[in-house]
Amino acid sequence: QVRLEESGGGSVQPGGSLRLVCAEGQYTAIGSCMAWFRQAPGKEREGVASIDSTGRTQYSHSAKGRFTISHDNAKNIMYLQMNSLKPEDTAMYYCAAARSPLGGNWCTREAIYTYWGQGTQVTVSF
């Protein structure tokens, strides 16, 4: 059974940084898309960043230049380093995984993801 578990969320001031961690347990990322999504209160869930098994990454417009997604294949852990955080980054952040023969932009599609974590809350405020 695939179990994804996020951690690393918290409360920070604008301009601060957080690193989110997604522990994948026994799930292997080989041949997979992995991604971070977020959902703010009253808003739809949106993609933040994705990475495929070759290491190609994709970012949303809001995340580009501030966030970095990475994956440690040896540890089965995915990270999201978030810098220069803004109040509008406040949301529940979820990690997700999907078996996929395709990568790159394909990994940005929310519909392909079948495995989800429970989420970790990120709050950015003074």
SVG drawing of the C-alpha trace seen along z (x, -y; Angstrom):
<svg xmlns="http://www.w3.org/2000/svg" viewBox="-15 -41 35 43">
<polyline fill="none" stroke="black" stroke-width="0.4" points="0.0,0.0 1.4,-3.4 1.5,-5.9 2.7,-9.4 3.4,-11.6 4.1,-15.3 5.9,-17.3 7.7,-20.6 4.8,-23.0 4.4,-25.7 4.0,-29.4 6.5,-31.9 6.7,-35.6 6.7,-37.0 10.1,-36.6 10.8,-33.5 11.6,-29.9 10.3,-26.4 11.2,-23.0 8.5,-20.5 9.2,-16.9 7.2,-14.0 8.2,-10.6 7.1,-7.9 7.6,-4.8 8.0,-1.8 6.9,-3.6 9.5,-3.8 9.6,-6.9 11.1,-5.1 8.8,-5.6 6.7,-8.1 5.6,-11.6 5.8,-13.3 4.3,-16.6 3.3,-19.2 -0.1,-20.7 -1.7,-23.2 -5.2,-24.3 -6.1,-27.6 -9.4,-28.0 -12.2,-28.7 -10.0,-28.0 -9.4,-25.0 -6.4,-22.8 -3.6,-23.9 -0.3,-22.5 2.9,-24.0 5.7,-21.9 6.4,-18.5 9.3,-16.2 9.6,-13.2 11.8,-10.1 14.5,-11.7 14.6,-14.8 12.8,-17.1 10.9,-19.7 8.0,-22.0 6.8,-24.9 3.7,-27.0 4.1,-30.7 3.8,-31.7 6.4,-29.1 9.0,-29.7 12.1,-31.4 11.1,-30.9 10.4,-27.2 12.6,-24.2 11.3,-20.6 13.8,-17.8 13.8,-14.0 16.2,-11.8 15.9,-8.4 18.0,-6.6 15.8,-7.8 12.5,-7.8 11.9,-11.4 10.7,-14.4 11.3,-18.0 9.9,-21.4 12.2,-24.2 10.2,-27.4 11.9,-30.7 10.7,-34.3 7.3,-33.2 4.3,-35.4 0.9,-35.6 -0.7,-34.2 1.4,-31.0 -0.8,-30.2 -2.4,-26.8 -2.5,-23.1 0.3,-21.5 -0.1,-18.0 2.4,-15.6 1.2,-13.3 2.6,-10.4 1.6,-8.7 2.9,-5.8 3.5,-7.3 5.4,-6.4 5.4,-10.0 7.2,-12.9 7.8,-16.6 4.7,-18.6 2.6,-15.4 3.4,-15.5 1.7,-18.8 -1.7,-17.2 -3.6,-16.7 -5.8,-14.1 -3.0,-11.5 -2.2,-11.4 -3.6,-8.4 -1.6,-8.6 -1.9,-11.6 -0.7,-12.5 -2.8,-14.1 -1.3,-17.5 0.8,-19.9 -0.3,-23.4 1.8,-26.4 0.8,-29.8 2.6,-33.0 1.7,-36.1 3.1,-38.8"/>
</svg>
